[in-house]
Amino acid sequence: SVDELFDTCFKSIPGTVDEIKNHIKAVSNHSLPITFYELGTGISESETIYNGEETPGATEKYVAMNRHPKIQTLIKKFLNELKKADVFTKYPGFYFSSMSRPSKYGSWGILEDMYQDTSKAPKYQAVQEFIQQNRL
């Protein structure tokens, strides 16, 4: 269910943040610049990404999740946990992407098209709120 997907995603945030911190640690002794690309929700089936196959009904569930108001809370939680871990202090992060129609390959955009009402776009609202609350 969509609720189970959200539960899984919320539970995965600490591990994902730890993984990002490990990437930073791995390059810290090499004077390499690091940036985080594709910070957006890449919720889709791995098999679809790798070979185009999909489980019937899965895409609809993932799209519904990306349109659900709870996605706003999930994105803000993830971005705030990265901030708490001091990730954004030295390393820029880029949200991928601004606009993209949902498909079996994922719902990547913070908007689905340029005419979408932003007041009804929870991913857009999450990113904008984070930006407003964290201006440098």
C-alpha positions in Angstrom: 0.0 0.0 0.0 1.0 3.6 -0.3 1.1 3.9 3.5 3.6 1.0 3.6 5.7 2.7 1.0 5.8 5.8 3.1 6.7 3.8 6.2 9.6 2.2 4.4 10.9 5.5 3.0 10.7 7.3 6.4 12.6 4.4 8.0 15.3 4.5 5.3 16.2 8.2 5.9 18.8 7.6 8.6 20.6 4.9 6.6 20.5 7.1 3.5 22.0 10.0 5.4 24.7 7.7 6.8 25.5 6.5 3.3 25.9 10.1 2.1 28.2 10.9 5.0 30.3 7.8 4.1 30.6 9.1 0.6 31.9 12.4 1.9 34.3 10.6 4.2 35.6 8.5 1.3 36.6 11.5 -0.7 37.7 13.8 2.1 41.3 12.8 2.0 41.6 13.3 -1.7 40.8 17.0 -2.0 38.0 16.1 -4.4 34.9 18.3 -4.8 31.7 16.6 -4.1 28.1 17.5 -4.9 24.8 15.7 -4.5 22.8 15.3 -7.7 19.3 13.9 -8.0 18.2 14.6 -4.4 14.6 14.0 -5.5 12.3 11.1 -5.0 13.4 8.2 -7.3 10.7 5.9 -6.2 10.3 3.2 -8.8 10.9 -0.5 -9.4 14.6 -1.4 -9.9 13.7 -3.9 -12.6 11.9 -1.2 -14.6 15.0 1.0 -14.5 17.3 -1.8 -15.6 15.2 -3.6 -18.2 11.8 -1.9 -18.6 9.8 -4.6 -16.9 7.2 -3.6 -14.3 4.9 -5.3 -11.9 1.2 -4.6 -12.8 -0.2 -1.9 -10.5 3.2 -0.9 -9.1 3.6 2.2 -11.2 0.1 3.5 -10.3 1.0 3.0 -6.6 4.4 4.9 -6.9 2.7 7.8 -8.8 0.0 8.0 -6.2 2.7 8.1 -3.5 4.4 11.0 -5.3 1.1 12.9 -5.5 0.1 12.2 -1.9 0.4 15.1 0.6 2.6 13.0 2.8 5.4 13.2 0.3 5.9 16.8 1.4 6.6 15.7 4.9 9.0 13.0 3.6 11.0 15.3 1.4 11.3 18.0 4.1 12.3 15.3 6.7 15.0 14.1 4.3 16.4 17.5 3.5 16.3 18.6 7.1 18.2 15.4 8.1 20.9 16.2 5.5 21.1 19.7 6.9 21.4 18.4 10.5 24.2 16.1 9.3 26.0 19.2 8.0 25.9 17.9 4.5 24.8 21.2 2.9 27.4 23.3 4.7 30.2 22.4 2.3 28.5 20.3 -0.4 25.8 21.6 -2.6 22.8 19.4 -3.4 20.7 19.6 -6.5 17.1 18.4 -6.6 16.3 16.5 -9.8 14.2 17.6 -11.6 12.0 20.7 -11.8 9.4 19.2 -14.2 8.7 15.7 -15.4 5.6 13.7 -16.1 5.4 10.5 -14.0 6.0 7.2 -15.7 7.1 3.7 -14.9 10.6 5.0 -14.6 9.7 7.3 -11.7 8.1 10.6 -10.8 11.2 12.8 -10.8 9.9 16.3 -11.1 8.8 18.6 -8.3 6.1 19.5 -10.8 4.5 17.3 -13.4 4.2 20.0 -16.0 4.6 23.8 -16.2 0.9 24.4 -15.7 0.5 22.4 -12.5 -1.0 24.4 -9.7 1.9 24.7 -7.2 -0.5 24.9 -4.3 -1.5 21.3 -5.2 2.1 20.1 -5.7 3.4 18.7 -2.4 7.0 18.0 -3.7 7.2 21.6 -5.0 5.9 22.9 -1.7 8.4 20.9 0.3 11.4 22.2 -1.6 10.2 25.8 -1.6 9.6 25.6 2.2 13.1 24.2 2.8 14.6 26.9 0.7 12.7 29.6 2.5 13.6 28.3 5.9 17.3 27.8 5.0 18.4 30.9 3.0 22.0 31.7 3.3 
